[in-house]
Amino acid sequence: MPGRYSPLFAQDLRRVIAGQGTSSCIPVLLCPWISQQSFETESARSFVQALLDAYPCDARIIYWKNIEMHQAPEDDPGYCWIKDGDTSHTVSQALDVQAPLSDWSRLDGFLADFPSADYPHLFPVNPPADGRYRIAHWWYTIFERHWSLCGMSNALMDYYTNPDEGVYTASPLPVP
């Protein structure tokens, strides 16, 4: 089934995002949030694909190579969060109670050996430009990374016991 409309051009979506006007239709960004694999039956998967075909995504989503906790890719041994090789905390523990950075005194060493954004395979699939707005899509960052490094209980307690040292202490964005 052909799409009901053509995707917006990058400049149209930029204008909408910047609050500088409208576009010919409401921007559609369904593809990062639904996928055929999320549905059990073939009829449901077919319906989702027909929906995505009928309403094309107005942005080109480009996925990045997420940084793993301990497992670095072969081509860059430094592209992981924890490099000390200590995986003992992962034995028989649920993901939300693991705490590889269980002591804040280790933070300086952790930050000194932070994974580089210059990793050459950061975007393993970078499709050619097609006129749409391009979005680098990631997941499992800020809050997810905080609790995966410190443990969920520790992370939640950090927000309560140390609110002035937390992630959310930046100045609020100005309201236009």
N, C-alpha and C positions, 0 to 999 in steps of 0.2 A: 504494500500500500504506500503510495507516495505521500510525502509530508503535506500537511495542510497549509504550510507556509514555509518560506525559506528562513533559515536561521538569521538572526540579526548580525550585522557587521560589528566588528570590534569597536569602531568609533561610536556606534549607537549605544552599545552596552556601557562604554566608558562614560558617556554623557548621562545615562540613567544612574549609574553608580555615583557619580559626582553630584547628582541632584541638579543637573543643568538642563533638564527637560525630560521629555518622555520619548518613547519609541512607538513604532507602529503597532506593537502588541506588548503584552506583559512578558518580560524575559523568562524563559523556561530553562531551568537547570535541574531536571529530573534525574539525569543519568548517574550522578554520584550517589544518589540516595536509594535507588531501586535497581535491582538486577534480576535477571531471569533465575539465577542460581538460588535466590532467596525464596522461591516458590516451589512447592512439592510436586504439583501436577503439571503435566505437559500443557493442558489447556490454560492454566494460570500463567505459565511461562510464555506461551504464545500471545496471550492477552497483553502481558507486559511489553513484549517485543513490538507488538502492533501499536501500543501507546507510545513507545519511544520512537517508532518510525513515523507516526502521525505528528508528533510534537518534537521536532529535533532540538537538541540541546543548543542553546544560544552561546555556549562557550566551549572551547576545546579543552577538555580536562586532560592534564598531563600528570601522571602519577610518578612520585619519586621513590627512590630506594630508601625505605625507612631504616633507621639505625637500630640494630638489634642490641639487646642487653649485653650479651657476652660473645656472641658469634659474629666475628668480622668476616667480610668477604675475603676470598683468597688474594685478590689483587690489592687490598689495603688493610693490613692487620690493625690499623688504628681506627678504623671506621666501626666502632662499637662503643657502648657507654662504659662498661666495666672491663678494664684490661688487666686486672690483677690475677685473673684465672681462678679466683675463689668462687666456686659455684656451690659450695656446701650448703648455703642457705636455701637452695632450691629443692633439696631432697625432701620429698613427702610434704611439701607445703603448697597450699593454694597460692595462686598468682598474687592475690591481694594481700597476703601476709608476708611475702618475700620482701626483704629489705636490704639490698646490696649496699646501700648508702645509709646504713642504720645509725651512723654517728656523724653529726654535722662537722666534727673536727676533720673528717676526710674530704670535705667539700673543696678546699683549696687544691688538693692534689687531683681531684676529679676534674675541676675546671681547667687546671693547667694542661691536662691531657684530653681536652674536649675534642670530639670528632670534627674534622674539617669539612666545611661546606664546599671545599674545592675538590671533593671526591669526584674523579672523572666520570664515574658511572652513576652519578646522582639521579639522572633522568634516563633510565635504561631504554625507554621507548619515548622518543621525542618526535612526534609526527610533524610533517611539514606544515607550514602555515596555510590556512584555508580561508582566511578573512575573518574568522570569528575571534572573539576575545579569548585569550589563553589564560587558564588558571592552573597553577601548580597545586595539586591536591595532595594533602597529607592527612594523616590521622595519628592519633596516639601521641599527642604533644602536650605541652604545658601541664594541665591537670593530670592527664593520664601518665605522663612521664614522671611527674612529681611522685605520685603514689606508687608507680612501679619501681622507683628507686628507693623510696623511703618506707614503703608499706602503706596500705590504705589507712589503717588506724593512726599511724604516725603522721601521715599527711593531713588527715582531718584534724588531729590534735594541734598540728602546727598552726593551722588557721585560727584556732581558738586561743592557744597559749602564746603565740608569737605573731599577732596580727600586723605589727609594724615591720616585721622582717619577711613577710610573705610575698607571694607573687603578685598580689592584687593591691600593692601600695602605690602604683604609678598614678600620676595626676590624671584626673578624668579628662576624656576628650572634650574639646569645646563643642557646644551644641550650636549648629548653624542657625 
